Amino acid sequence: MRATLLLAVALAACGGASHPAPSNAMGSTDSITLTYAAPRVGASWTEEKTSETQMSIDTGDGPIRMVGHEDTVKRWTVLAASAEAITKATVTYVKHDRSQQVAGTEQVPPSVIVGKTFTLEGSPPTITVDGAAVPPDESKQVLADEPHFGEPEKMGKLLAGRTFERDQAVDLPPDEIAHSMGDDKLDVTRMTLTYRGMNGRDASFDIALDMAQQSGGATISFSMTGSVSFDPKTNELHSMKLEGPISMTGTASGNGTMSLTKTHTP
């Protein structure tokens, strides 16, 4: 349940480790054309993410309350990169607080990676500390956190070359969006971006998206709105805020809300 609820809004991660890079201010704010570039060796940034999920679920035996929470802070440094993606990097889990309670019972084991620094290389990544293999429980948590490490930023590449006029909504093709997320179980029915102008070096957009995902005979639907900002010269996500209702139909029914914020700073 937890993985399903959080995965669908993980498009905020845009398919892997996000990585801000310096860019020049744009000369015009009436329209913007986005481009994609992989990060440079030596680039480093801090990624912060918080999310809250509350849902009442009925499986036929009465309502069950589910409450999810995430508060993570990671520090990334790029050690090697191709023209398309990061191929080697270190990540430090400064904060790694995750919880999901169902009917008051905690479902998520304590973090075994908080406060630790790992080196990731390749795709899927080999995970080491000072050149040595890490314990299986640590490797499992890192892989769960970074399932797309070493892959090109699919959402960034999807947006590359697209031109957005200020205050004009652009609907992206749902099939392309689903492909960019790398999840064939995700049904995206709408993703709309509306360019609102430049905020310093970042291009700011309003975002609206509707999507659903299948899980164990149930369908979980999301309708989220909010804002995102990109570096227009790299398509790297610098900030994101989403919130909206979620619902469940099928073998179980339910409704609730979800909110998510994410920031990337050098």
N, C-alpha and C positions, 0 to 999 in steps of 0.2 A: 504494500500500500504506500509506504513512505516514498519508495523509489519512483512509483508511478506519479504520485502527486507532484513531486519536485522535478522530475525529468521534463515534464511538458513545459514548464516555465524556464527550464534551463537554457532556452535559446538566449538568455541574457549572457551565457558564457560563450555563445556563438561557436560552439563546436570544439572547444579546447581551451588551452591556456591563453587568455587574452593578454595583449602586450602593447601598452602605449608607446609611441615613438614620437620624437619631435617633428613638428610641421610648421610651415610658414602660414601666416594669416592670409585668408583669401581676400582678393581685391573687391569682389562684388558679393552682395548678400541676396540678390534677387533670384539667383539660381545657383545650384551646386552640382558638380559632377564628381561622384565618388570614385576613388581608385584604391587598389589593393597593393600592399607591400608587406613582406615578412619582416620581422624585427632584425635588428643588427646584433651581432655578437657583442656582448658587454652591456646590452640594455638591461635595465632592472626596474622593477615597479612593485607597488603594494596593491593587492587586490582584496577588497573588503566586501562581504556579502552578508545580508541579513534577510530572513524570510520568516513569515508567520502564517500558519494555516490553522483554521478552526472549522470543524465540520461535525455535523450530527448525522450519523449513519444508522439506518434501520435494516437489519438482515432478516426481519420477520419475528424477532424475539424482543422487540422494543428498541428504542434509540440508544446508540452508543456514541459517546463524545470522543472525538479525535482531535488532539491539539499537537501541532508540529512547530518546531522552532529551529532556526539555524542562525549562527553568528560565527563567521569565520574570517580570519585575516591571514593572508599568505604573502610571503615575499619571494619574488621570482628574480633570477638572474640568468640570462642567456649565455650559454657556453659555446654553442654551435648552432648554425642555421643554414638551411638551403634557401633557394630563391622563393620557395613556397611555404616553408614552415620551420618552426623550431625543431631541432633534432637532438639537442642536449641542453639541459638546464638544471639549476638547483632550485628547490622550493623549500622554504621554511614555514612550517605551520605555527605561526605566532599565536593564533587562537583557533580552536576547532571544537566549537560547542554545538552539538546537535542533539535534538530530542524529539521523540514522538511518543505521546502517551495515548493509549486506547483504553477507555474506561478506567483511567487513572493508573494504568500499568505501563511502565516504560518499556519501549520496544527496541531502543537503540543502545548498543553496548557503549561503554565509555571509550573515548578516543585514546588510541595508543600511539598517536603520531604528533600530538600537540607538543610544541617546544623543540621539535626535532627538524633537522635539515637533511633532505634526500637529494640525490642526483638521479635524474631521469634521462634515459638515452634510448632513441629508437621508437618504433611504433609497431606493436605495443611496447611500452617502455620497459627496459631493464632498470631496476631500482636498486641503488647501492648507497652506502654511507662510507665515505673514505675508501672507496674501491671494494668494499666487502658487501656480500649479500645481506639483506635485512631479514628479520624473522617473518614468517608467513603472515602473521596477523597484521603486521605493519604494512607489508607489501599489499595485502588485500585492501586495506583502507586507502592507501595511496592510489591504487588502481581504480577504486570506486570513485575517488575524487577527480581523477584525471583520465577518464576513459578514452579521450581523443587526443592525448598528447602525441606530438610528432606528426599530426595530420594538418593539412592546410586549413585555414579558417574558412569553412564552407559558406557561412553566412556573409563573411566579408567578401568572398569571391562572387557570391550571388549579386551583391550590390555594386560590384565594380563596373564602372562604365555607365551606370544609370544616372540620369540627370533629373534633379528635382527642382521644380519651380516653387518659389516661396508661397506658402499658404494654400498650395494645391495638393490635395490628397492623392496618393498613388497606391493602388492596390497591386500587391505582388502576386504572381501566379502561385496558387496553393501547392501544386505539385512540385514546383521548384523549391518552395519553402521547406516542405517535408523532406525533400532530398538533401537540402542543405543542413538539416538537423541530424541526418543519418539515422532516422528512426522510422521504419516502414509501418510501425503500429500507430504512428501519430497521424491523425487526420486533421490537417489545417484547412479550415474553410475560409478564413480571412486573415490577412495581415496588411494593414494600411499604415503607411508612413506619410506624415505631412511635415515638410521642411518649414521651420519657423525662423531661420536665420542663423547667423554666426554668434557664438558666445565665446569671445576670445579666439582661440585656435580651433575650437570645436564647432561642428555643425550640429544644431539642435533640431530634434524632430519630436512631434507627437506620434504615438504608436497605439494602434488598436489591433487586437488579434482574438480570433475565436478558434478553438481547437479541441479535440477530443482524443482520448486514448483508451484502449481496451485493457482490462485487467480482470482475469478470473471470472469472466461472464458478465462483468459490469462495465459500463461506459462512464468515464469521468470526463466531464466537459468543463472548459474554462472560457471565460470571456473577460479579457484583461485590457486595461487602458493605462496609459501613462506617458512617460517621456524617455528618450534616449539621446545620447550625444556621441558622435564619432569624430575621430581625426579624419578629415576628408581626404588626406593624402595617403592614408594607410588602411582606412576602414576599421580601425581598432576601436572597440567600444570603450568609452571612458566613463560613462555613467548611465544608469538605468534605474527607473522606478516604475513598477507595475503594481496594480491592484485590481481586484474584481471578484465577482462571485464564481463559485465552482459548484457543480452538481453531479450526482451519481444516479444512474438508472440501470436496470437489469436485475441481476441476482441480488443486489442490494440497492437501496435508494438513500439519498441524502443530499444535503446542501450545506454551504458554508462560504467562507471567504478566504482569500489568499492575498498577501502583499509581499513584495520582494524589492529590495534595493541592492545595487551593486556599483562600486566605484573603483577606479584604477588611477593611482597617482604615482609619479616617479619617486 
